[in-house]
Amino acid sequence: MNDLLKVNYDTDQPTVSARELHEKLNIGTKFTTWFERMKDYGFSEGNEFFPKLGETSEQGGRPQTDFQISVDMAKQICMIQRSPEGKMIRQYFIDLEKAWNTPEQIMARALKMANQSIDSLKERCAFLGGQVVEQQKVISELQPKANYVDTILQSKSLVLTTQIAKDYGMSARKFNRILNELKIQYKVGDQWVLYSKYQSNGYVHSRTINITRSNGMPDTKMQTEWTQKGRLFLYDELKKAGYVPLIEKAA
């Protein structure tokens, strides 16, 4: 009796194969014709029955069309047949439902659902854990840049080329030469000035300073000082050319 008809418990409600039920009921009519007639009794797709491809026949060819039908629909179909087989299978379903609704079975289903939820949470936690690791890696890689940029942003004062060059572990002479090679600045007399496309961007400020010549005579000269905006501009341009501050190299 237990093997009379296979019941699928993996769905929201227990279901059976309509084709297998057709066979167990010893229906003489072709399955597709019979099932179309059964549907006319008010059953609807998506509620009581669900299309499903059956197994390929022994002769090969395309899989046969089958339907998973609810046990309630199967019981009503059995009653419609008015046959000994229909009566026996209907009683089989009634007995299964009684067993299905015992406190032990209800608890077993609840535990199964709880385990599935736990497994799902474990997978989610594992995924999020991986995301955190990746984010920490990115943060670790970006932290030196953030530190250097934060240092720039915190300062509002003008800085000399010598000061910026020290950030890169260079002399002012070498630093100026690199900026010249990158077509950022060129020399006019004793002063480095920006190329025209950068002049009006607020990157530098010219200051007149007093000096004393080697002969002891007082004089003045123009000195280029970088704004913090200009310092950020240099950071981006130099990084494109492969030059990074010492703080990033240390990381």
Secondary structure, DSSP 8 states (H G I E B T S, - for coil): -TTSS-EE-SSSS-EEEHHHHHHHTT--S-HHHHHHHHHTTT--BTTTEEEEE----TT-SS--EEEEEEHHHHHHHHHHHTSHHHHHHHHHHHHHHHHHTSHHHHHHHHHHHHHHHHHHHHHHHHHHHHHHHHHHHHHHHHHHHHHHHHHHHH--S-EEHHHHHHHTT--HHHHHHHHHHTTSEEEETTEEEE-HHHHTTT-EEEEEEEEE-TTS-EEEEEEEEE-HHHHHHHHHHHHHTT---HHHHH-
